Amino acid sequence: MARKATELRPVMTRIPERLRRRLEKEAARNDRSMNSEIVRRLEQSFEREDQEAVIKTTAVATATEVFSLWRHTLVPISQRHTSPPHTETKKTSKTARVGSEKR
């Protein structure tokens, strides 16, 4: 017979005394049994891993999209239009022109 998803199963485990005392204090502080505290903390660790996976997937997808958009905005060097070097025209002052007209 298959187990139900909500079925509770005993799990025997050995943990360091220091960790057991810490769990005991946190369970009392959170008004939970030791078992409930352990289960809640395990659930939180898996939820955190799931959230990190979603964040990583989203970050990779976003970075890929940004790179793709950036790449398509670049123009290959061979297709760039270069403008001729800027040449300055000599400007003659009005007085210089007037002086040359008198000659």
CYANA upper distance limits for C-alpha pairs under 8 A (distance plus 0.5 A):
  3 ARG  CA      7 GLU  CA      7.23
 15 ILE  CA     19 LEU  CA      7.11
 15 ILE  CA     20 ARG  CA      7.01
 16 PRO  CA     20 ARG  CA      6.84
 17 GLU  CA     21 ARG  CA      6.67
 18 ARG  CA     22 ARG  CA      6.80
 19 LEU  CA     23 LEU  CA      6.63
 20 ARG  CA     24 GLU  CA      6.58
 21 ARG  CA     25 LYS  CA      6.72
 22 ARG  CA     26 GLU  CA      6.70
 23 LEU  CA     27 ALA  CA      6.44
 23 LEU  CA     34 MET  CA      7.20
 23 LEU  CA     37 GLU  CA      7.53
 23 LEU  CA     38 ILE  CA      7.81
 24 GLU  CA     28 ALA  CA      6.78
 24 GLU  CA     34 MET  CA      6.46
 25 LYS  CA     29 ARG  CA      6.63
 26 GLU  CA     30 ASN  CA      6.51
 26 GLU  CA     37 GLU  CA      7.93
 27 ALA  CA     31 ASP  CA      6.35
 27 ALA  CA     32 ARG  CA      5.31
 27 ALA  CA     33 SER  CA      6.25
 27 ALA  CA     34 MET  CA      6.04
 27 ALA  CA     36 SER  CA      8.19
 27 ALA  CA     37 GLU  CA      5.87
 28 ALA  CA     32 ARG  CA      6.55
 28 ALA  CA     33 SER  CA      7.80
 32 ARG  CA     36 SER  CA      6.32
 32 ARG  CA     37 GLU  CA      6.52
 33 SER  CA     37 GLU  CA      6.67
 34 MET  CA     38 ILE  CA      6.67
 35 ASN  CA     39 VAL  CA      6.63
 36 SER  CA     40 ARG  CA      6.46
 37 GLU  CA     41 ARG  CA      6.62
 38 ILE  CA     42 LEU  CA      6.66
 39 VAL  CA     43 GLU  CA      6.63
 40 ARG  CA     44 GLN  CA      6.63
 41 ARG  CA     45 SER  CA      6.72
 42 LEU  CA     46 PHE  CA      6.98
 43 GLU  CA     47 GLU  CA      6.64
 44 GLN  CA     48 ARG  CA      6.51
 45 SER  CA     49 GLU  CA      6.82
 46 PHE  CA     50 ASP  CA      6.69
 47 GLU  CA     51 GLN  CA      6.64
 48 ARG  CA     52 GLU  CA      6.58
 49 GLU  CA     53 ALA  CA      6.68
 50 ASP  CA     54 VAL  CA      6.85
 51 GLN  CA     55 ILE  CA      6.64
 52 GLU  CA     56 LYS  CA      6.52
 53 ALA  CA     57 THR  CA      6.58
 54 VAL  CA     58 THR  CA      6.52
 55 ILE  CA     59 ALA  CA      6.47
 56 LYS  CA     60 VAL  CA      6.61
 57 THR  CA     61 ALA  CA      6.65
 58 THR  CA     62 THR  CA      6.53
 59 ALA  CA     63 ALA  CA      6.52
 60 VAL  CA     64 THR  CA      6.54
 61 ALA  CA     65 GLU  CA      6.70
 62 THR  CA     66 VAL  CA      6.62
 63 ALA  CA     67 PHE  CA      6.53
 64 THR  CA     68 SER  CA      6.58
 65 GLU  CA     69 LEU  CA      6.68
 66 VAL  CA     70 TRP  CA      6.54
 67 PHE  CA     71 ARG  CA      6.40
 68 SER  CA     72 HIS  CA      6.76
 69 LEU  CA     73 THR  CA      6.98
 70 TRP  CA     74 LEU  CA      7.26
 75 VAL  CA     79 GLN  CA      6.93
 75 VAL  CA     80 ARG  CA      7.02
 76 PRO  CA     80 ARG  CA      7.14
 92 THR  CA     96 ALA  CA      6.82
 92 THR  CA     97 ARG  CA      7.28
 93 SER  CA     97 ARG  CA      6.96
 94 LYS  CA     98 VAL  CA      6.58
 95 THR  CA     99 GLY  CA      6.45
 96 ALA  CA    100 SER  CA      6.72
 97 ARG  CA    101 GLU  CA      6.71
 98 VAL  CA    102 LYS  CA      7.13
 99 GLY  CA    103 ARG  CA      7.60
